[in-house]
Amino acid sequence: MSKSMKNVECITLFVDDLRLSKAFNQNVFDPPLVYEDDNSAVFNFENLSIKLLVSSAAHELIEPATVAVTKVALALNSPFP
């Protein structure tokens, strides 16, 4: 029997430009920055942490897989139409 996943604590996003990605998260969401180094930044949201990791540093994390090139669309709940 497989277990269902009911809680996600952290999502790692591979980014090409950490400075730009960090600025986007700070300007749009304004979450607390809880960790930062040369290759990553971690933000805490209510029930989730988002880790931004520079793509070039992701290889050792996911070997033998490779970092995929992808585009992401983000939908936000907004009180505005």
C-alpha positions as CSV (number, residue, x, y, z in Angstrom):
1,M,0.0,0.0,0.0
2,S,1.4,3.4,-0.9
3,K,1.3,6.4,1.4
4,S,-0.4,9.5,0.2
5,M,1.5,12.8,0.5
6,K,-0.6,15.2,2.6
7,N,2.0,17.8,3.4
8,V,4.7,19.5,1.5
9,E,7.2,21.4,3.6
10,C,9.7,22.7,1.0
11,I,9.8,23.1,-2.8
12,T,13.2,23.7,-4.5
13,L,13.0,25.9,-7.7
14,F,16.1,25.9,-10.0
15,V,16.7,29.4,-11.2
16,D,19.2,31.0,-13.6
17,D,19.4,34.4,-11.9
18,L,19.3,34.2,-8.1
19,R,19.3,37.9,-7.6
20,L,16.4,38.5,-9.9
21,S,14.4,35.5,-8.6
22,K,15.0,36.6,-5.0
23,A,13.9,40.2,-5.8
24,F,10.7,38.9,-7.5
25,N,9.7,36.8,-4.5
26,Q,10.5,39.7,-2.1
27,N,8.5,42.3,-4.2
28,V,5.5,40.1,-5.0
29,F,5.1,38.0,-1.9
30,D,7.2,39.7,0.8
31,P,8.0,36.5,2.7
32,P,10.7,36.3,5.3
33,L,14.1,35.3,3.9
34,V,15.3,32.6,6.4
35,Y,18.5,31.4,4.7
36,E,20.9,32.7,2.0
37,D,24.2,31.8,0.5
38,D,26.0,32.3,-2.9
39,N,23.8,29.7,-4.6
40,S,20.5,29.7,-2.8
41,A,17.9,31.6,-0.9
42,V,15.0,30.2,1.3
43,F,11.8,32.0,1.9
44,N,9.1,30.9,4.5
45,F,5.5,31.2,3.6
46,E,2.7,30.2,6.0
47,N,3.0,26.4,5.6
48,L,5.7,26.1,2.9
49,S,9.3,27.0,2.3
50,I,10.5,27.9,-1.2
51,K,14.2,27.3,-1.9
52,L,15.6,29.1,-4.9
53,L,18.7,27.2,-6.1
54,V,21.0,28.4,-8.9
55,S,20.7,25.9,-11.7
56,S,24.4,25.4,-12.0
57,A,24.5,24.2,-8.4
58,A,21.6,21.8,-8.8
59,H,23.5,19.1,-10.6
60,E,25.0,17.5,-7.5
61,L,21.5,17.5,-5.9
62,I,19.8,15.6,-8.7
63,E,22.6,13.5,-10.3
64,P,22.4,11.4,-12.5
65,A,19.4,13.4,-13.8
66,T,20.0,16.8,-15.5
67,V,18.4,20.1,-14.9
68,A,15.6,20.6,-17.4
69,V,15.1,23.9,-19.2
70,T,11.5,24.9,-18.6
71,K,9.2,27.9,-18.4
72,V,6.7,28.3,-15.6
73,A,3.5,30.2,-15.4
74,L,2.3,31.3,-12.0
75,A,-1.4,31.9,-11.1
76,L,-2.1,34.0,-8.0
77,N,-5.3,34.4,-6.1
78,S,-6.1,38.0,-6.2
79,P,-9.0,40.1,-4.9
80,F,-8.8,42.1,-8.1
81,P,-10.6,41.0,-11.3
